[in-house]
Amino acid sequence: MLRSFAVLVGLTCAPVPATAVVILDSTWEANGGAEGAEAQGFGVHEALAMQPQFAAIFGLWDGSDYLGSGTWIGNDDAGHGYILTAAHNFDGGTKVGDWEYHSRAGTAYQGLKVHIHPGYDESMQDQETSGYDMAIVVLDSPVTDAGDPPMLYGGRDELGRTLVITGFGSRGIGSSGEQDAYYNYDALGPAAATNVIDEVDGDMENNLIVDFDSEAGDASVTGKAKPVDRMEGILGSGDSGGAAWIKTADGWAIAGTNTWGDESVYGAVSGFSRVSTQLDWIASIYPDFYTVE
């Protein structure tokens, strides 16, 4: 069992700038990041998030910042879109209408209703309950600018698989963590990073766990010591509710929703609510999704 996490990512209780994926120093430097040009080293991670298979990613906008993320999973026949996100984006009395829901293409949608997973308990924010940290937002109109609805992963072999983590917010690097200087506020948008599922943990095995390995291999908490590839990264605040994707023989599928993280530096650990164990609940709200194993 991994240690309890320090803070949930993307908490909405304080109006602070959002922060998203934290990446390897070496990749940041290779792509133009440097002292005085901190925001210049994230181009490949931004490009990854803009690939067509991830068109369904959404940002939760509070009027000034992206403080949460989500993913469109389809529309119903009544003309409503459905966004899969994290339940803790609605902690502290936050209402569905307190957010605007922005597609990756830039359209702002409004929320009508939010369904919180019945297993989620705001007062018990620990690893045992975080696997239920899911919510589904019903939008006031269908989503028309996010390509085809993504598939949801229904298998049980996530352990050892590579994830692509997607989310909105600012940036950071492994040696120093999240800092405003790394984000270009004139070009708000999503970013993505990779990691490997090192553990399947928590109550009913509802958590997918990754850690942030350094280039030197001296920061590993679980699993292999070295980064999976040059795109390795970890969650930060503002990514909450975004999708973690895995590639299958039938295409990309959502395996988890971004849930929690700690510190967001080398050696940090992040957890994702496991989609494959929650398909029945998702279907009770929106039954028309596609699954793949």
C-alpha positions in Angstrom: 0.0 0.0 0.0 1.4 3.4 -1.0 1.4 6.2 1.5 -1.6 8.5 1.8 -1.4 11.4 -0.6 -0.8 14.9 0.6 -3.2 17.0 -1.4 -5.8 16.4 -4.1 -5.0 18.0 -7.4 -7.2 20.8 -8.8 -9.0 21.8 -5.6 -11.5 24.5 -6.3 -11.6 26.1 -2.9 -8.9 28.7 -3.5 -8.6 31.0 -6.6 -5.0 30.2 -7.4 -3.6 29.7 -10.9 -4.1 26.2 -12.2 -1.1 24.0 -12.8 -0.9 21.0 -15.1 1.7 18.4 -16.2 5.1 18.5 -14.7 7.8 17.2 -17.1 11.4 16.0 -17.3 14.0 18.8 -17.1 15.9 17.3 -20.0 12.9 17.4 -22.3 12.1 20.9 -21.3 15.7 22.0 -22.0 15.8 20.2 -25.3 12.7 22.1 -26.4 13.8 25.6 -25.6 13.3 25.8 -21.8 15.8 27.9 -19.9 16.2 30.5 -17.2 14.3 33.5 -18.5 12.5 31.3 -21.1 10.7 29.0 -18.7 7.5 28.7 -20.7 9.3 27.8 -23.9 10.0 24.1 -23.2 6.6 22.5 -23.4 5.9 22.4 -27.1 6.1 18.7 -27.5 3.7 18.1 -24.6 1.2 20.6 -25.9 1.5 19.0 -29.4 0.8 15.6 -27.8 -2.4 16.9 -26.2 -3.5 18.3 -29.6 -3.3 15.0 -31.4 -6.6 14.0 -32.9 -7.2 11.0 -30.7 -7.4 13.3 -27.7 -9.9 15.8 -29.2 -12.4 15.0 -26.4 -10.4 16.7 -23.6 -12.1 19.6 -21.8 -11.0 22.3 -19.4 -13.1 23.5 -16.4 -12.9 27.3 -16.4 -13.8 29.4 -13.3 -13.8 32.7 -15.1 -10.1 33.4 -14.8 -8.2 30.1 -14.8 -8.5 26.5 -15.7 -8.7 24.8 -12.3 -10.0 21.4 -13.5 -10.2 19.1 -16.5 -12.6 16.6 -18.0 -13.4 14.5 -21.1 -16.4 14.4 -23.3 -17.8 10.9 -23.6 -20.8 11.4 -25.9 -24.1 13.1 -26.5 -27.7 11.8 -25.9 -30.7 12.0 -28.1 -32.1 14.9 -26.1 -29.3 17.2 -27.1 -27.0 17.0 -24.1 -23.3 16.3 -23.9 -21.7 14.4 -21.1 -18.3 15.2 -19.4 -16.5 12.7 -17.3 -14.5 14.5 -14.6 -13.4 14.3 -10.9 -16.0 14.5 -8.1 -13.7 16.7 -6.0 -14.0 19.5 -8.6 -17.4 20.0 -6.8 -16.2 19.9 -3.2 -16.9 22.7 -0.8 -20.3 23.4 -2.3 -19.1 24.1 -5.8 -22.0 23.9 -8.2 -22.2 22.7 -11.7 -22.8 26.2 -12.9 -19.7 27.6 -11.2 -17.7 26.2 -14.2 -17.7 26.8 -17.9 -16.7 23.6 -19.8 -14.3 24.4 -22.6 -13.6 22.0 -25.4 -10.1 21.6 -26.7 -11.3 23.5 -29.8 -12.3 26.5 -27.6 -16.1 26.3 -27.4 -17.6 27.2 -24.0 -20.5 24.9 -22.8 -22.7 25.3 -19.8 -23.5 22.5 -17.3 -27.1 21.6 -16.3 -26.5 18.9 -13.7 -23.7 17.0 -12.1 -23.8 13.3 -11.0 -21.4 12.5 -8.2 -20.3 8.9 -7.8 -22.2 7.4 -4.8 -18.9 5.9 -3.4 -17.2 9.3 -3.2 -17.0 10.9 0.2 -15.7 14.4 0.4 -14.8 14.1 4.0 -12.7 10.9 3.4 -10.0 12.1 1.0 -7.6 9.2 1.1 -6.5 6.5 -1.2 -9.1 4.0 -0.2 -12.0 6.3 -1.4 -10.2 8.2 -4.2 -11.0 5.5 -6.7 -14.6 6.7 -6.6 -13.5 10.3 -7.3 -15.7 10.6 -10.4 -18.4 12.8 -11.6 -20.4 13.2 -14.8 -21.6 16.6 -15.9 -24.6 16.9 -18.2 -24.2 19.9 -20.6 -26.9 22.2 -21.9 -26.1 21.3 -25.5 -24.4 18.5 -27.5 -20.7 18.7 -28.1 -20.0 19.2 -31.8 -16.3 20.1 -32.0 -14.5 17.1 -30.3 -14.5 14.5 -33.0 -16.0 11.0 -32.3 -16.8 10.0 -28.7 -13.8 8.2 -27.1 -13.8 4.6 -26.0 -13.6 3.6 -22.4 -11.3 0.9 -21.3 -13.1 -2.2 -20.0 -10.2 -4.6 -19.5 -8.3 -5.5 -16.3 -4.6 -5.5 -17.5 -3.7 -1.9 -16.9 -0.7 -2.8 -14.7 2.5 -2.0 -16.6 0.8 -0.2 -19.4 1.8 3.3 -20.6 -0.6 6.1 -19.9 -1.0 9.4 -21.7 -2.1 11.9 -19.1 -4.1 14.9 -20.4 -5.1 18.1 -18.7 -5.4 21.9 -18.7 -3.5 24.4 -16.6 0.1 25.7 -16.2 3.4 23.8 -16.1 6.4 22.7 -14.2 9.6 20.6 -14.3 10.8 17.8 -12.1 13.6 19.7 -10.3 11.5 22.6 -9.2 7.9 21.5 -9.5 4.9 23.7 -10.4 5.6 27.4 -11.0 3.7 30.2 -12.8 6.8 31.1 -14.8 6.5 27.9 -16.8 3.1 28.7 -18.2 2.3 31.0 -21.1 -0.9 32.7 -20.0 -1.3 34.2 -23.5 -1.8 30.7 -25.0 -4.0 28.8 -22.6 -4.5 25.2 -23.5 -3.9 21.6 -22.6 -0.8 19.5 -22.3 0.0 15.8 -22.0 2.6 13.5 -20.7 3.3 9.8 -20.4 3.9 7.5 -17.5 3.6 3.8 -16.5 1.0 2.2 -14.2 3.2 0.9 -11.5 0.5 -0.3 -9.1 -3.3 -1.1 -9.0 -4.3 -0.1 -5.5 -6.9 1.1 -3.1 -10.4 -0.1 -2.1 -11.6 -2.7 -4.6 -8.4 -1.9 -6.6 -10.0 1.3 -7.9 -6.7 3.3 -8.1 -4.1 3.3 -10.8 -0.8 4.5 -9.4 2.2 6.1 -11.2 5.4 7.8 -10.0 7.6 10.5 -11.6 11.1 9.0 -12.3 14.1 11.2 -12.9 16.6 10.9 -15.7 19.2 9.8 -13.2 17.0 7.0 -11.9 17.4 8.1 -8.3 13.8 9.2 -7.5 11.7 6.1 -8.1 9.0 5.3 -5.5 7.5 2.2 -7.2 8.1 0.3 -10.4 11.1 0.8 -12.7 13.6 3.5 -11.8 13.9 5.3 -15.2 11.3 7.3 -17.2 9.2 5.4 -19.6 10.4 7.8 -22.4 11.3 11.5 -22.9 7.6 12.5 -22.4 7.3 11.2 -18.9 5.5 13.5 -16.5 3.2 13.7 -13.5 -0.1 15.4 -12.5 -0.4 18.7 -10.9 -3.3 20.8 -9.6 -5.7 21.8 -12.5 -5.4 18.4 -14.1 -8.1 16.9 -11.9 -10.8 15.1 -13.8 -8.8 14.9 -17.1 -8.4 11.6 -18.8 -5.5 9.1 -18.6 -5.5 7.1 -21.9 -4.0 3.8 -22.9 -3.5 2.5 -26.4 -5.3 -0.7 -27.4 -5.5 -2.8 -30.6 -8.7 -1.0 -31.4 -7.4 2.5 -30.6 -7.0 4.9 -27.7 -9.3 4.5 -24.6 -9.8 6.2 -21.3 -8.4 4.1 -18.5 -8.6 6.6 -15.6 -9.6 10.0 -14.5 -6.9 12.2 -12.9 -7.5 12.2 -9.2 -4.6 13.0 -6.8 -1.0 13.8 -6.6 1.7 15.0 -4.2 4.4 17.7 -4.6 4.7 17.3 -8.4 8.5 17.0 -8.4 10.8 14.0 -9.1 9.6 11.2 -6.9 6.0 12.4 -6.8 3.2 9.9 -6.9 -0.2 10.4 -8.7 -3.4 8.3 -8.7 -6.2 7.9 -11.2 -9.7 6.6 -10.5 -9.9 3.4 -12.5 -12.5 3.5 -15.3 -12.7 -0.3 -15.8 -14.2 -0.9 -12.3 -16.7 1.9 -12.6 -18.4 1.2 -16.0 -21.7 0.2 -14.4 -22.0 3.5 -12.7 -21.0 5.4 -15.8 -23.6 3.5 -17.7 -26.3 4.4 -15.2 -25.8 8.0 -16.2 -24.7 7.7 -19.8 -25.2 4.2 -21.3 -24.2 4.9 -24.9 -20.4 4.8 -24.5 -18.1 2.3 -26.3 -15.8 0.0 -24.5 -12.6 -1.8 -25.6 -10.3 -4.3 -23.9 
